Amino acid sequence: MSQNPMKQKNDDTKTKLGDIYHYYIVLDYCLELQENETILVEKYGDISIESDEKSKNIEVKHHQGVHRLSDRHLDFWKTLKNWVKYHQNMQGFKKLILYTTSDFGGMSKLEIWNSIKAYERLRILIEIGHEIKKTEESFRPVYESIFNEDIEIILAILEKVELYTNQTNIVDIEKKIMKNSFFKSVKKCDRKPFINSLMGYILTRPVDKPSKWEISCEDFESLAYEVRNRFVSSSELRLPPNTPDTPQDEESFNNRNFVREIKGIEYDSKIPSAISNYWRAQQAIFYTSIDNPIFNVDLGEFQKDIRDSLIEFKTSFQDECDVTDLEDIIKKSKRLYDEAMKMTANDYYSIKPNRPFFQRGIIHKVVEEREFSWNVMK
């Protein structure tokens, strides 16, 4: 293989790095949220913070290596155009921030931006656009779009704009976040997995609230403290007090998919213990997950791992099975069931101490949700 392969047209690595950087910045701002503040992602721009006193709208730009924000760079001009175009949405924000890893180029007129008022900023913009250059196909339409708006609207936007240049890049942003005082009680070796857990929460937030990608201070603190407790103290998988080993309406479980699967491999003697394990696991999930959102996150990952392990087991039995012999299929399916029930119940993050009944219950939950069949030929 060539040491310098040609870059494919569909190689989207740089874009993805920009997305990851964006989410790191979301996390960075989440760590600074104050009471009653909320972060909105991708609603009015990259990041918006709703606050009574410190509301802001933030556009995030990431570049690899050294990069200059020249006077006509579209990172600045397109961002400004969007703020002006959607000025009605920007009225509630006290600051409009361009957050970029770029630095100002030499002799940049924008370098003094943050120290001057709206009229002076307007004068600089007009001065930059006054000169007509040979190559400005990208710049000119953006410039004209801005100045097609009323001057009062432009000035109102310019008054709010701040340029945060030369910001920490993607290589160092994680290090910056780790220095936040919130992580002091967590061992250094655990800080990266801690951050990864918080990032996972940020990325999956729209799944929990379809079409609403928002994170309140209270929601984030609740989750962050739960995650931190995973690394600084032990949690406990619990059952409600006085929980019976079997449900009162045990017969109603006979129509459940996980019970039908056991009947399908003619292993009816195992049904009572399967119902008991499934029932107790469901009770433990309900009881442990109350006010413990991170348990639900860990449970989803744990269930995926259990499913993958079952599929691995099944593959080995399929290789040994005589597909033409129904008796051999049933025999191998029963052995598969028995081996699955013997799987070691290892702790899994906040699922600890993991207990045999709980792991077996999760196995039946996987089957119940039709992610696995005991029949080795299905």
C-alpha positions as CSV (number, residue, x, y, z in Angstrom):
1,M,0.0,0.0,0.0
2,S,1.2,3.5,-0.8
3,Q,2.6,5.4,2.2
4,N,0.7,8.6,1.0
5,P,-2.7,7.4,-0.2
6,M,-4.8,9.8,-2.1
7,K,-7.5,11.4,0.0
8,Q,-11.0,10.2,-1.1
9,K,-13.6,12.7,-2.0
10,N,-15.9,11.3,0.6
11,D,-13.3,11.5,3.4
12,D,-15.1,13.8,5.9
13,T,-12.5,13.6,8.7
14,K,-12.1,17.4,9.0
15,T,-15.8,18.0,9.2
16,K,-16.2,15.3,11.9
17,L,-13.3,16.8,13.9
18,G,-15.1,20.1,13.7
19,D,-18.3,18.4,15.0
20,I,-16.4,16.7,17.9
21,Y,-14.8,20.0,18.8
22,H,-18.2,21.7,18.8
23,Y,-19.5,19.1,21.3
24,Y,-16.4,19.6,23.5
25,I,-17.2,23.3,23.6
26,V,-20.8,22.4,24.6
27,L,-19.4,20.4,27.5
28,D,-17.1,23.2,28.5
29,Y,-20.0,25.6,28.7
30,C,-22.2,23.0,30.5
31,L,-19.5,22.9,33.3
32,E,-20.0,26.7,33.7
33,L,-23.8,26.7,33.7
34,Q,-25.4,28.6,36.6
35,E,-28.8,28.0,38.2
36,N,-31.8,28.4,35.8
37,E,-29.5,28.6,32.7
38,T,-30.0,26.3,29.7
39,I,-27.9,25.4,26.8
40,L,-29.6,25.0,23.4
41,V,-27.6,23.2,20.7
42,E,-28.2,23.8,17.0
43,K,-31.3,25.9,17.5
44,Y,-30.3,29.5,17.0
45,G,-26.7,28.5,15.9
46,D,-24.1,26.2,17.2
47,I,-24.6,27.0,20.9
48,S,-27.0,29.3,22.7
49,I,-27.2,29.9,26.4
50,E,-30.5,31.1,27.8
51,S,-29.9,33.2,31.0
52,D,-31.5,36.1,32.7
53,E,-28.2,38.0,32.9
54,K,-25.7,36.3,30.6
55,S,-27.6,35.1,27.5
56,K,-25.3,34.5,24.5
57,N,-25.3,32.9,21.1
58,I,-22.0,31.2,20.0
59,E,-20.7,30.1,16.6
60,V,-17.8,27.6,16.8
61,K,-15.1,27.4,14.2
62,H,-12.3,24.9,14.3
63,H,-9.2,24.7,12.1
64,Q,-6.3,22.3,12.3
65,G,-2.8,23.9,12.8
66,V,-2.1,27.6,12.5
67,H,-5.0,29.5,10.8
68,R,-5.6,33.2,10.3
69,L,-8.8,35.1,10.5
70,S,-8.2,37.6,7.8
71,D,-10.4,40.7,7.2
72,R,-12.4,38.9,4.6
73,H,-12.5,35.4,6.0
74,L,-15.9,33.8,5.6
75,D,-15.9,32.4,9.1
76,F,-16.5,35.9,10.3
77,W,-18.6,37.2,7.4
78,K,-21.0,34.3,7.1
79,T,-21.5,34.2,10.8
80,L,-22.3,37.9,10.8
81,K,-24.6,37.5,7.9
82,N,-26.6,34.8,9.7
83,W,-26.9,37.0,12.8
84,V,-28.1,39.9,10.8
85,K,-30.5,37.8,8.7
86,Y,-32.1,36.2,11.8
87,H,-31.8,39.4,13.9
88,Q,-35.3,38.8,15.4
89,N,-34.0,35.5,16.9
90,M,-30.9,37.4,18.2
91,Q,-32.8,40.0,20.2
92,G,-32.9,38.0,23.4
93,F,-29.1,37.5,23.5
94,K,-26.8,40.0,25.2
95,K,-23.7,38.7,23.4
96,L,-23.1,37.1,20.0
97,I,-19.8,35.3,20.1
98,L,-17.6,33.9,17.3
99,Y,-15.5,31.3,19.0
100,T,-12.6,30.2,16.8
101,T,-9.2,28.6,16.9
102,S,-8.0,31.1,14.3
103,D,-5.9,34.1,15.2
104,F,-5.9,37.5,13.5
105,G,-3.6,37.9,10.5
106,G,-1.0,40.6,10.3
107,M,-2.4,44.1,10.0
108,S,-5.9,42.9,10.5
109,K,-8.5,45.6,10.9
110,L,-10.6,43.2,13.0
111,E,-7.9,42.9,15.7
112,I,-9.3,45.8,17.7
113,W,-12.9,44.6,17.4
114,N,-13.6,43.9,21.0
115,S,-12.4,47.2,22.2
116,I,-14.5,49.5,20.0
117,K,-18.2,50.4,19.7
118,A,-20.8,49.6,17.1
119,Y,-20.3,52.7,14.9
120,E,-16.5,52.1,14.7
121,R,-17.1,48.4,13.9
122,L,-19.5,49.5,11.1
123,R,-16.9,51.8,9.7
124,I,-14.3,49.0,9.6
125,L,-16.7,46.7,7.8
126,I,-17.5,49.3,5.2
127,E,-13.8,50.0,4.8
128,I,-13.1,46.3,4.2
129,G,-15.8,46.0,1.7
130,H,-15.1,49.3,-0.1
131,E,-12.2,47.9,-2.1
132,I,-13.2,45.8,-5.1
133,K,-10.8,42.9,-5.7
134,K,-10.4,40.6,-8.6
135,T,-11.2,37.5,-6.7
136,E,-14.1,38.0,-4.3
137,E,-16.8,35.7,-5.7
138,S,-17.4,34.3,-2.2
139,F,-17.0,37.5,-0.2
140,R,-19.0,40.0,-2.2
141,P,-22.5,38.3,-2.0
142,V,-22.1,37.8,1.7
143,Y,-21.1,41.4,2.2
144,E,-24.0,42.7,0.1
145,S,-26.5,40.5,1.9
146,I,-25.5,42.1,5.2
147,F,-25.8,45.6,4.0
148,N,-29.1,45.0,2.3
149,E,-30.6,45.2,5.8
150,D,-31.5,48.4,7.6
151,I,-28.5,50.1,9.2
152,E,-30.3,50.1,12.6
153,I,-30.5,46.3,12.5
154,I,-26.9,46.0,11.6
155,L,-25.8,48.3,14.4
156,A,-27.9,46.5,16.9
157,I,-26.1,43.2,16.0
158,L,-22.6,44.7,15.8
159,E,-23.0,46.1,19.4
160,K,-23.4,42.5,20.6
161,V,-20.6,40.8,18.6
162,E,-17.5,39.6,20.3
163,L,-14.6,37.7,18.7
164,Y,-13.0,35.0,20.8
165,T,-9.9,34.1,18.7
166,N,-6.9,31.8,19.3
167,Q,-9.0,29.4,21.3
168,T,-7.8,26.0,22.5
169,N,-7.9,23.5,19.6
170,I,-9.2,20.0,19.5
171,V,-5.9,18.5,20.6
172,D,-5.9,20.5,23.9
173,I,-9.6,21.1,24.6
174,E,-9.9,17.9,26.6
175,K,-6.9,18.9,28.7
176,K,-8.5,22.2,29.3
177,I,-11.7,20.6,30.4
178,M,-9.9,18.2,32.8
179,K,-8.5,21.3,34.6
180,N,-12.0,22.3,35.6
181,S,-12.4,22.2,39.4
182,F,-15.3,19.8,39.0
183,F,-12.9,17.0,38.2
184,K,-10.6,17.5,41.2
185,S,-12.2,14.7,43.2
186,V,-11.8,12.2,40.3
187,K,-8.5,10.3,39.8
188,K,-6.6,11.5,36.8
189,C,-6.8,8.0,35.2
190,D,-10.6,8.2,35.4
191,R,-11.1,11.7,34.1
192,K,-11.1,10.8,30.4
193,P,-13.8,8.0,30.8
194,F,-15.7,10.5,32.9
195,I,-15.6,13.1,30.2
196,N,-16.5,10.5,27.6
197,S,-19.6,9.6,29.6
198,L,-20.6,13.3,29.7
199,M,-20.0,13.6,26.0
200,G,-22.2,10.6,25.4
201,Y,-25.0,12.3,27.4
202,I,-24.7,15.5,25.3
203,L,-24.8,13.6,22.0
204,T,-27.8,11.5,22.9
205,R,-29.8,14.3,24.4
206,P,-32.0,14.8,21.3
207,V,-33.0,11.1,21.5
208,D,-34.5,11.6,24.9
209,K,-36.2,14.9,23.8
210,P,-36.9,14.5,20.1
211,S,-36.3,17.8,18.2
212,K,-35.2,19.5,21.4
213,W,-31.5,19.5,22.0
214,E,-31.3,21.4,25.3
215,I,-29.5,20.9,28.5
216,S,-30.5,22.7,31.7
217,C,-28.1,23.4,34.5
218,E,-30.2,21.2,36.8
219,D,-30.3,18.3,34.4
220,F,-26.6,18.5,33.7
221,E,-25.6,18.7,37.4
222,S,-27.8,15.8,38.3
223,L,-26.2,13.6,35.6
224,A,-22.7,14.9,36.2
225,Y,-22.8,14.1,39.9
226,E,-24.2,10.7,39.2
227,V,-21.3,10.0,36.8
228,R,-18.8,11.4,39.2
229,N,-20.1,9.2,42.0
230,R,-19.4,6.2,39.7
231,F,-15.7,7.0,39.8
232,V,-15.3,8.3,43.4
233,S,-17.6,5.9,45.3
234,S,-19.4,2.6,44.9
235,S,-23.0,2.3,44.1
236,E,-25.3,-0.7,44.7
237,L,-27.7,-2.6,42.6
238,R,-30.8,-2.9,44.9
239,L,-34.1,-4.6,45.1
240,P,-37.1,-3.1,46.8
241,P,-37.5,-4.4,50.3
242,N,-39.6,-7.6,50.7
243,T,-39.7,-8.3,47.0
244,P,-41.0,-11.8,46.4
245,D,-39.0,-14.1,44.2
246,T,-41.9,-14.5,41.7
247,P,-44.7,-12.2,40.6
248,Q,-48.2,-12.7,41.9
249,D,-49.5,-13.1,38.4
250,E,-46.9,-15.6,37.2
251,E,-49.2,-17.2,34.7
252,S,-49.5,-13.9,32.8
253,F,-45.8,-14.3,31.9
254,N,-46.6,-17.4,29.9
255,N,-47.4,-15.3,26.8
256,R,-44.1,-13.4,27.0
257,N,-41.6,-13.8,24.2
258,F,-38.8,-15.0,26.5
259,V,-41.1,-17.8,27.8
260,R,-42.2,-18.9,24.4
261,E,-38.6,-19.1,23.3
262,I,-37.8,-21.5,26.2
263,K,-40.9,-23.6,25.2
264,G,-39.6,-23.6,21.6
265,I,-36.5,-25.5,22.6
266,E,-38.6,-27.9,24.8
267,Y,-37.0,-26.7,28.1
268,D,-40.2,-26.1,30.1
269,S,-38.5,-27.1,33.4
270,K,-36.4,-23.8,33.1
271,I,-39.5,-21.5,32.8
272,P,-40.2,-20.9,36.6
273,S,-36.6,-19.8,37.2
274,A,-36.6,-17.7,34.1
275,I,-39.7,-15.9,35.1
276,S,-38.3,-15.3,38.6
277,N,-35.0,-13.9,37.3
278,Y,-36.8,-11.7,34.7
279,W,-39.2,-10.4,37.4
280,R,-36.6,-9.6,40.0
281,A,-34.3,-7.9,37.4
282,Q,-37.2,-5.7,36.3
283,Q,-37.9,-4.7,39.9
284,A,-34.2,-3.9,40.5
285,I,-34.1,-1.8,37.3
286,F,-37.1,0.2,38.5
287,Y,-35.9,0.7,42.0
288,T,-32.3,1.4,41.2
289,S,-33.0,3.8,38.4
290,I,-35.1,6.2,40.5
291,D,-33.2,9.5,40.6
292,N,-30.2,7.7,39.1
293,P,-30.1,8.6,35.4
294,I,-26.6,7.2,34.8
295,F,-27.8,3.7,35.8
296,N,-30.1,3.8,32.7
297,V,-27.2,4.8,30.5
298,D,-25.0,2.0,31.8
299,L,-27.9,-0.5,31.6
300,G,-28.3,0.1,27.9
301,E,-24.6,-0.5,27.3
302,F,-24.7,-3.6,29.5
303,Q,-27.6,-5.1,27.7
304,K,-25.8,-4.6,24.3
305,D,-22.7,-6.4,25.7
306,I,-24.9,-9.3,27.0
307,R,-26.5,-9.6,23.5
308,D,-23.2,-9.6,21.8
309,S,-21.9,-12.3,24.2
310,L,-25.0,-14.5,23.5
311,I,-24.4,-14.1,19.8
312,E,-20.8,-15.3,20.2
313,F,-22.0,-18.3,22.2
314,K,-24.5,-19.1,19.6
315,T,-22.0,-19.1,16.7
316,S,-19.9,-21.8,18.3
317,F,-23.0,-24.1,18.8
318,Q,-24.1,-23.5,15.2
319,D,-20.8,-24.7,13.9
320,E,-21.3,-28.0,15.8
321,C,-25.0,-28.5,15.0
322,D,-26.5,-31.0,12.5
323,V,-29.0,-28.7,10.7
324,T,-30.8,-31.7,9.3
325,D,-31.4,-33.3,12.7
326,L,-34.2,-31.7,14.7
327,E,-33.2,-33.6,17.9
328,D,-29.6,-32.3,17.6
329,I,-30.9,-28.7,17.1
330,I,-33.0,-29.0,20.3
331,K,-30.1,-30.5,22.2
332,K,-27.6,-27.8,21.2
333,S,-30.2,-25.1,21.9
334,K,-30.6,-26.4,25.5
335,R,-26.8,-26.4,25.9
336,L,-26.7,-22.9,24.6
337,Y,-29.3,-21.9,27.2
338,D,-27.4,-23.6,30.0
339,E,-24.1,-22.0,29.1
340,A,-25.7,-18.6,28.9
341,M,-27.1,-19.0,32.4
342,K,-23.6,-19.8,33.7
343,M,-22.1,-16.6,32.4
344,T,-20.1,-14.8,35.1
345,A,-21.9,-11.9,36.6
346,N,-19.2,-9.2,36.4
347,D,-19.7,-5.6,37.6
348,Y,-20.5,-3.1,34.9
349,Y,-20.0,0.6,36.0
350,S,-22.9,1.5,38.2
351,I,-24.4,-2.0,37.8
352,K,-22.6,-3.3,40.9
353,P,-22.4,-5.5,42.6
354,N,-23.8,-7.4,39.6
355,R,-25.7,-10.5,40.8
356,P,-26.5,-13.7,39.0
357,F,-30.3,-13.2,39.1
358,F,-29.9,-9.7,37.6
359,Q,-27.6,-10.9,34.7
360,R,-29.9,-13.8,33.9
361,G,-32.9,-11.4,34.0
362,I,-31.1,-9.1,31.5
363,I,-30.5,-12.2,29.3
364,H,-34.2,-12.9,29.3
365,K,-34.9,-9.2,28.6
366,V,-32.7,-9.4,25.5
367,V,-34.7,-12.4,24.4
368,E,-38.0,-10.7,25.3
369,E,-37.1,-7.7,23.1
370,R,-36.4,-10.1,20.2
371,E,-32.7,-9.4,20.0
372,F,-31.9,-13.1,20.4
373,S,-33.4,-16.6,20.0
374,W,-32.4,-19.7,21.9
375,N,-32.9,-21.8,18.8
376,V,-29.4,-22.2,17.4
377,M,-30.6,-22.3,13.9
378,K,-32.5,-19.0,14.0
